[in-house]
């Protein structure tokens, strides 16, 4: 679990947390004042979006057997 630190918001919105940026690992202020949250910058947000769009975040799975039917067998009648 990522550690978090508490900082006072300058606009009186309460405390803001500092979390680890999921892209670069640097500090990121997690508050409405950071429009890129949970990322630390627009660059980190765009890097993450590009990785998602190019399907870098796939879950590993085994290929079905060659003789298996296509689709969900529960939906077939």
KATANOR-V268430 format. One record per pair of residues at least 12 apart in sequence whose ideal C-beta (glycine too) atoms are under 6 Angstrom apart, sorted by the first residue. I is the first residue (numbers start at 1). J is the second residue. D is the distance in Angstrom with one decimal. If there is no record, write none. Layout:
BEGIN
I/J/D, I/J/D
END
This chain:
BEGIN
2/19/5.5, 2/20/4.5, 4/17/4.3, 4/19/5.4, 5/18/4.3, 16/29/5.3, 16/31/3.5, 17/30/4.6, 19/38/5.9, 21/39/5.4, 21/40/4.1, 21/44/5.5, 23/39/5.9, 23/44/3.8, 23/47/5.2, 23/48/5.3, 24/44/5.4, 26/40/5.2, 28/40/3.9
END
